[in-house]
Amino acid sequence: MQLGKASWMTEELLIVRDSVQKFIAAEIEPHYEAWEQQGIVPRELWNKLGEQGFLAPDMPEQYGGAGGTYEHLAMVIAEFARHGYATIAGSMIGVHSGIVNHYILNNGSEAQKQRYLPAMASGEMVSALAMTEPGAGSDLQGINMTAKRDGNGYVINGAKTFTSNGQHCDMVVVAAKTDTTVAGSKGTSLIIVDKDAAGFSRGRNLDKIGLHSADTSELFFDDVRVDGDALLGPEHCGFAVLMNELPRERLTLAIGSLGALEGALQWTIDYIQERQVFGQPLAKFQNSRFKIAEMMTEARALRAFVDECTLLLSAHQLDTATASMAKLKSSELQGEIIDGCLQLFGGYGYMREFPIGRAFVDARVQRIYGGTSEVMKEIIARDILGR
Ligand SMILES: Cc1cc2nc3c(=O)[nH]c(=O)nc-3n(C[C@H](O)[C@H](O)[C@H](O)COP(=O)(O)OP(=O)(O)OC[C@H]3O[C@@H](n4cnc5c(N)ncnc54)[C@H](O)[C@@H]3O)c2cc1C
């Protein structure tokens, strides 16, 4: 039984997968543990990912992309996740290539597309998306950051936290209130801030319980002045932009979770056939066999659903509630399956030298970021039952 085989797999995508695997063996595997210890990946990794075409697999060629489909991006993310490199799959490619470049492609002016997309594709520019603030995460309408009109531009004040790629980013898309007299949903705008803007500063690279090599930071904006052309999408319409992009964001997270749990299952299947306990391989015990049978069944069912969502997204037919179901189910199952796999590794599962231990701590955040499981349930329930 083959794990990780998507229904939408093609010969061409298998070639992409092969190139990701070769890159992982040469450029990631030998260094990842050191990066985990250092709490950040080297800046050059972005350029290396860009050279391989992994940062813009589904972006149009005119903007430096590889001109592929969403499945190309899904393949790249799933493969890094399957090998246990969650920082690269989620925080790096997931945010930079799965979210920010699509915000710009779908909502940016031609000048913004020309300025940012080719540089993001090559890794010359690293992007970040800063929505969350110390006082507002799930409730984005409650953000305090303001962008006040000043001549033809804006003056931005406030602080963001938990920003992925915050230390390395060359530009950051922020959500800020451009009209504080109306509800957040009607008075919020998205604005692009370049790293050299006066008044922009980075805080700490935050110390996390997992994703140790992911750069996750506080960002500060103190009277940061930007021109009017830094606005991404129409003024006061930040929420509409966010809503339009949600199906892709949620599905991209689901694909990362699916890749990670399939990888963990494969390591576990291999391990229990090697490991001898009471004179026989662990795989001979009924408990191990039933656990693997149950977890594989769950994984196969999840793959069918996520594959269906992938095809729907490619056909521009994936709605937010269905994408939220995919994110909810994938991230919850990732937690359950990786926990079950770790148990079969015994004490070795708790050792950092085994990737299953890292997969366990890295999995936890999938139920939190990009919208928590509880927020997913709210969205799904609202779709079914109304407000
Ligand atoms: C490693 C990491 C990377 C991140 N990267 C980014 C990034 O790049 N950009 C960015 O903007 N943000 C990022 N985040 C932030 C992330 O999206 C938020 O942490 C998340 O949305 C939850 O917000 P919060 O932390 O403020 O929790 P809260 O909103 O305070 O939630 C606390 C609890 O309340 C529950 N809750 C909230 N609302 C409801 C409700 N309506 N009904 C029931 N329960 C509810 C939540 O589910 C949760 O259990 C990142 C976070 C982490 C940990």
PDBQT file of the ligand as one rigid body, heavy atoms in Angstrom, charges set to zero:
ROOT
HETATM    1  C1  LIG A 401       4.422  29.232  15.342  1.00  0.00    +0.000 C 
HETATM    2  C2  LIG A 401       3.346  30.228  14.992  1.00  0.00    +0.000 A 
HETATM    3  C3  LIG A 401       3.424  30.917  13.784  1.00  0.00    +0.000 A 
HETATM    4  C4  LIG A 401       2.459  31.869  13.468  1.00  0.00    +0.000 A 
HETATM    5  N1  LIG A 401       2.588  32.596  12.300  1.00  0.00    +0.000 NA
HETATM    6  C5  LIG A 401       1.744  33.642  12.094  1.00  0.00    +0.000 A 
HETATM    7  C6  LIG A 401       1.960  34.524  10.979  1.00  0.00    +0.000 A 
HETATM    8  O1  LIG A 401       2.867  34.327  10.166  1.00  0.00    +0.000 OA
HETATM    9  N2  LIG A 401       1.136  35.594  10.852  1.00  0.00    +0.000 N 
HETATM   10  C7  LIG A 401       0.111  35.842  11.729  1.00  0.00    +0.000 A 
HETATM   11  O2  LIG A 401      -0.599  36.832  11.551  1.00  0.00    +0.000 OA
HETATM   12  N3  LIG A 401      -0.118  35.018  12.784  1.00  0.00    +0.000 NA
HETATM   13  C8  LIG A 401       0.675  33.946  12.977  1.00  0.00    +0.000 A 
HETATM   14  N4  LIG A 401       0.472  33.119  14.047  1.00  0.00    +0.000 N 
HETATM   15  C9  LIG A 401      -0.637  33.419  14.953  1.00  0.00    +0.000 C 
HETATM   16  C10 LIG A 401      -1.791  32.428  14.896  1.00  0.00    +0.000 C 
HETATM   17  O3  LIG A 401      -2.484  32.526  13.677  1.00  0.00    +0.000 OA
HETATM   18  C11 LIG A 401      -2.660  32.690  16.125  1.00  0.00    +0.000 C 
HETATM   19  O4  LIG A 401      -1.909  32.256  17.251  1.00  0.00    +0.000 OA
HETATM   20  C12 LIG A 401      -3.993  32.002  16.067  1.00  0.00    +0.000 C 
HETATM   21  O5  LIG A 401      -4.819  32.564  15.067  1.00  0.00    +0.000 OA
HETATM   22  C13 LIG A 401      -4.750  32.061  17.422  1.00  0.00    +0.000 C 
HETATM   23  O6  LIG A 401      -4.782  33.366  17.921  1.00  0.00    +0.000 OA
HETATM   24  P1  LIG A 401      -4.322  33.648  19.431  1.00  0.00    +0.000 P 
HETATM   25  O7  LIG A 401      -2.969  33.051  19.613  1.00  0.00    +0.000 OA
HETATM   26  O8  LIG A 401      -4.460  35.091  19.689  1.00  0.00    +0.000 OA
HETATM   27  O9  LIG A 401      -5.321  32.821  20.332  1.00  0.00    +0.000 OA
HETATM   28  P2  LIG A 401      -6.750  33.326  20.838  1.00  0.00    +0.000 P 
HETATM   29  O10 LIG A 401      -7.493  33.925  19.719  1.00  0.00    +0.000 OA
HETATM   30  O11 LIG A 401      -6.557  34.129  22.077  1.00  0.00    +0.000 OA
HETATM   31  O12 LIG A 401      -7.421  31.938  21.214  1.00  0.00    +0.000 OA
HETATM   32  C14 LIG A 401      -7.318  31.325  22.527  1.00  0.00    +0.000 C 
HETATM   33  C15 LIG A 401      -8.288  30.154  22.561  1.00  0.00    +0.000 C 
HETATM   34  O13 LIG A 401      -9.614  30.646  22.404  1.00  0.00    +0.000 OA
HETATM   35  C16 LIG A 401     -10.263  29.924  21.392  1.00  0.00    +0.000 C 
HETATM   36  N5  LIG A 401     -11.246  30.750  20.696  1.00  0.00    +0.000 N 
HETATM   37  C17 LIG A 401     -11.032  31.928  20.089  1.00  0.00    +0.000 A 
HETATM   38  N6  LIG A 401     -12.157  32.374  19.499  1.00  0.00    +0.000 NA
HETATM   39  C18 LIG A 401     -13.108  31.447  19.745  1.00  0.00    +0.000 A 
HETATM   40  C19 LIG A 401     -14.480  31.319  19.411  1.00  0.00    +0.000 A 
HETATM   41  N7  LIG A 401     -15.101  32.235  18.658  1.00  0.00    +0.000 N 
HETATM   42  N8  LIG A 401     -15.157  30.233  19.846  1.00  0.00    +0.000 NA
HETATM   43  C20 LIG A 401     -14.537  29.309  20.590  1.00  0.00    +0.000 A 
HETATM   44  N9  LIG A 401     -13.242  29.358  20.940  1.00  0.00    +0.000 NA
HETATM   45  C21 LIG A 401     -12.527  30.420  20.528  1.00  0.00    +0.000 A 
HETATM   46  C22 LIG A 401      -9.167  29.503  20.463  1.00  0.00    +0.000 C 
HETATM   47  O14 LIG A 401      -9.566  28.431  19.642  1.00  0.00    +0.000 OA
HETATM   48  C23 LIG A 401      -8.075  29.144  21.437  1.00  0.00    +0.000 C 
HETATM   49  O15 LIG A 401      -8.279  27.840  21.900  1.00  0.00    +0.000 OA
HETATM   50  C24 LIG A 401       1.387  32.123  14.356  1.00  0.00    +0.000 A 
HETATM   51  C25 LIG A 401       1.310  31.409  15.566  1.00  0.00    +0.000 A 
HETATM   52  C26 LIG A 401       2.275  30.488  15.883  1.00  0.00    +0.000 A 
HETATM   53  C27 LIG A 401       2.164  29.767  17.208  1.00  0.00    +0.000 C 
ENDROOT
TORSDOF 0
